Amino acid sequence: MSLSNRKIKIAVLPGDGIGQEIIPQAVKAVNAVSGRLAVEMGQGEIGWSSVVKSGEALPQATLDLIENSDAILFGAIGGPEYEAWKRANPRGSPLLRLRQDMKLFANYRPITLFLELENASTLKPEVIRGLDLLIIRELNGDIYFGEPRGMVSDKPGERESINTMRYTEPQIRQVAHAGFKAARRRRKKLCSVDKANVLETMGLWRDVMTEVGREYPDVELTHLFVDAAAMELVRRPTHFDVIVTGNMFGDILSDEAAMLTGSLGMLPSASIGIGSKGLFEPCHGSAPDIAGKGVANPLAAILSAALMFRYSFDLEEEAQRIEAGVRKVLSDGLRTGDIMEKGATRVGTEEMGEAVAKAIAAAA
């Protein structure tokens, strides 16, 4: 099939809070880069915005849309109203459900510093200059899914609850292979992060990572405890290439690493499974404190669209064109409030999205 005849279907799920503002900007980037493709985008409801309309956080119509799509472009879910509703309706997070139902076992979070944002980070430029690492977070196991879980006792003064950290060997093995394959395409260095000194679950993690590592003799494997890894991320971040870690540790470390780039608003992600269908989302949340103000940074969402072209569609040229569009607007001095610096031009969400789309189109 020629590229001009290729059809792509994308499920667009803005969700809640600033998701409603940033995802339309990512859609503009998709439209700007997809001239050679037949792209069909359908929008679905998820999270609190869906509860308001249908009473369900993940309605069947959205599931049908996802089933008939090749990839998901996702915004964010959450907020005070949603959290209150979720406590009264404990059916699980729709995002966690999608990751599990679609068997999206690996979350890829590239941590790349744009040269233009060296001064946006709180770290010294000489510490972060040249930063280019990839965090791969296991998505389907660990304490987020382990059983048993829940309230053990709700007796006043004696309340007790439990969550279980649990991993199976196959879960660890499949994300290990994903990590080693990614390292082979990069600088051939992989750091496995665990807490094997106090957690039996993490002891198994280290054993399996070591066993899989023997199948990749060309990749240098090292191990770090999570506390040491957190320290090294701010001490010597450019020494890392690929980091592979569990669900909870990856959740925390990737947010820490995002600040190396200047803002969580710059961090995209790709959740990938066995097939090509993936879920692509910025790493930040719904940010209800700034929702509706038109000030949110859309660049993480736009860069997530680039990952969608790279990982789900195998269209590297389109991915690079989106990334080049982001780089162009940053070099032109445009900044949202979270990455604002002296001498730059402050813009809002929509203006930034328009500027990136124009830069992509101009370079065609």
N, C-alpha and C positions, 0 to 999 in steps of 0.2 A: 504494500500500500504506500503510495506517495504521501509525502508530508502534507501536501495541499488537500488530500482526501481524508486525512486522519481526523476522526471525530473524538472529542474528549468531553466527558460529562463531569461536572464538578458540583458537589453539594455544598452550598454556602450557608453556614450556620453562624450568624453574628452573635447570638446569645444575649448576654446582659451587659449593663453598664457601658463602658467604653467600647465593648465589642461591636455595638451598634454604630459606632463612629469610625473605628479603624478598619473594619472589614470592607466597607465600601471603597476605601482607598486602595486596599489590596486588589479588589475587583477591577479598579481602574488600571492597575499595573498589568493584570492578566489580560485585559482587553488591549492594552497598548502593545503587548508583546506577542499576541496570538494571531497576527495577520495571516500567517500561512496555515492556520489550523481552523477547524470547525469546532468552536468551543461552545458548549451549552451549559449554562449555570442556572441551577434551581435553588431557591432559598427556602430553608426550613426553620422551624422554631425549636428552641431548646432552652432549658433553664427556667428562670423566673418569668421571662417574657412569654414562654410557652404556658406556664402555669396560669398566668393571667388570662390567656386566651382559651385554653382548653382544659385546665385543671391537671394537666400532666406535664412533667418536666421533660419527658422524652416521648412524644406522641407517636402513634403508628405512622402517621403521614411522614414524619421525619425519618423514621426507620425505612420506609418504602423509598424515600428519596435517596438515602444512603445506599440502599441495596442496588439501585439502578445507576449509581455514579461510579466514576473511576477513582475519585479522591474526595477528601473533605477539607474545606477551608473553614477553619473554626476560629471564633473570637474569644469569648470568655463567658463563664457563668458565675453567679454568686451575687451577694449583696445581703443586707440585713433582712429584707423581706423573705428572700429565698431561704436563708439559713433558718429563719423561724419556721417557715413552711416545712423544710426538710426534717426538722426535729419532730414535727407532728406527723410526718409522712415518711418514715424511715425505709425507703425503697432503694437506697444507695444512690451515689452520684451518677448522673447520666453520662458524664465524661468517663468515669471509671468503668461504667458498664459498656460503653462503646469500645474502650481499649480491650476489655476482656472478651466481649462477644466477637470482635473483629480479629482477635488474637494478635493484637499489636504489641509485641513483646519488647521492642527496643525503641527508646526515645533518643533521637540524635539531636544534640544541642551544640552547634558550632559556636565557639567563643572567639570572635575575630575582632580585632581592634582596627577600625578605620583610622588611617593616619590623621585625618582631619579632626578626630575626636581625642587626640592624645591628652589635651588639657581638660577634657570633660570628666575624666576619671579622678577619683580622690587619691590615687597612687601617683608617684612620680613618673614622668614620661619614660625615664631610663629603665624603670622596672617593667613597664608594660609594652614598650616599643617592640613591634614584631610579634605581638601576641596572636597565636593561631592554634587553638586546641579544640578538641572535640570531646564532649562528655556524652557517653552512651549510658543511659539509665534503664535498667530492667523495669518493665511496666506491669507485669501480671502477677507478681508474687509479693513476698515481704509482708510487712505489718499492715499494709493497706487492704490485703485480701485474706490474710491468715485467719483461720478458725481454730479454737473458739474466739468469739469477740462479743462485746456488749456489756451491759450492766449486770454485775454479779449480785449486788445488794443495793437497794435504794432506801434503806433504813436511815432516817435522819441521824447525822453524826457518825454513821458507820458506812456511808456509801462507798462502793467499790466497783470498779469496771476493769475490763481486760481487753487487750489486743495482743495478737499472737504474731511474732515474727516467724515466718515459715518459708522455706525454699525447698524445692525438689531438685535433684540432680539434673533432670532434663531442662528445667527452667534456666538454671545457671549455665548449662552447656550451650544452649542456643544463643543466649546473649553474648557468651564468651566468643563463639565463632563470629558473630556479627562484629564484635570489637576487633578481633585479630584481622579480619578481612578489611575493615576500615583502616587499621594501622598499616597494612600492606600497601594501601593506596596513598598513604601519607609519608611520614618519616620513620615508620617501622619501630615505633616505641609505644608500648601499652603499659599503663599503670592500673592495676586492679586495687580498688579501695574497699576495705572491709573493717570489721572490728573483731577479728579472729581471736584476739587475746582474751576476750571476756564472753563472747557469744558463740555457742555451738553452731548456730545457723551460719555464722560467718566463717567458722572453721571449715564447714563443708564448702562454702563459697570459695575459699582460698584453695582448697584441695582440688576442686574441679577446674578452676582457672589455671592452676599449675599443670594439670593433666592435659587440658586442651592446648595450652601453650607449647607442649612438646610437638604438636602437629604443625607449628609455625616457627621453625627454628630460625627463620630470617627476621623475626620480630623479637625485640628485646622486651621481656616481661619483668616488671617490678611490682612490689606490693607495698601499700601504705595503709596504716590504720586511718580511719576517717578523721580523727582529730589532727593527726599529722598532715593529712592531705589538705585540710582546711587552712592550716598554717602556711603550708607551702604555696597554696594558691595566691596568697597575698605577698609572700616573700619572694618566690621565684616562679611566677606563673608561666614564663616562656620556656621553662624546662619541660613542661608537659606537652605531649602530642595527643594521645588518646587516653581518656580515663573511662574505665568501665566499672560500674558500681550498682548497688541495689536500689530498689525503688525509693525508700525513704532517704538514704544518704544522697542519692542523685538529685532528689527534689531540693534538698538543702544546698548542696554544693553548687548546683547550677545557678541558683539565685545569687549565691556569693560571687561566682565567677562572672555573672552578668554585670556586676558593678565594676569589674575591671575594664569593661568597655565604655563605662560612663553612665549607663542607665539600663534598667531592666527593659525599657522600651526599645532597646536595640537587639534583643535576643529572640531569634526565631527557633522553632523546633519542628521535628518531623517524627511522627510515631509510625513505625514500620513493622509489618509482620512477615509472614512467609511469602505472600504474593506482593503485587505492586500497589494495591490499594492502601493508601496511608491517610493519616489525619495530620494536618499541618496547622500549627497554632503559635501565636506569640507566647512567650513564657510568663508574661505578666498576667495578673488577674483582671477582674472587672472594674477595679478602681472606682467604686461608687462615689468617692469624695470628689472626683473631678468629672464624673460622667455628665454629659449634657452641656459641658462648658466649651467644647470644641478645642481643647488644649492638649489632648492626649497625643502621644507620639505614635504614628502609624507605621513606622519603619520596621518594627519587628514583625508586624502582620504582613507587610509587603515582602520582607525577606523570607517569610514562611512560604509565600507564594512561589518564590524562587526555588525553595527546597522542594516544593510540590512538582515543579517542572523537572527538577533533577532526579528525584527518587521515584516518583510514581509514573512519570511519563518518559523518563530517559531522554529528556530534551535539554542537553547541557547548554546549548547556545542561548535558548530562551532564559534559562536560569541566570546565566552570566549577564545577559542584557538587563535583567531586572536589577541585579547587584550593581552593575555599572551605573544604572539610573540613580540608585541610592547614593553611590559614591559621588556622582556629579552634583547632586543638590547639596551635599555636604561640603564639597569643594567650593561651591558657589556661596557658601556661608549661611545657608538656611538652617535654622534650629528651632525645635520645639522647646518649651520651657525646661524640660528635664535635662537637656544637653546644652542649654544656653551658655554662651561664654562671651567675653568682652569682644566687641567688634563684629559679632555675628548679627544676622537679621532674624528676629523672632517671628515665627509664623505659627498658625494654628493647624489642627489636624487636617482639614480639607485642603488648605493651601499647600501643605507639605505633600499630600497625596497627588494633587494636581501637578505639582512641580516634578515629581518623580515620573508620572505618566508622560508628561511632555518631554522629559529627558530621554525616556525610553524610545518614544516615537521619533524624536529628532535624530537618534543614532541609528535608526533602521536603514 
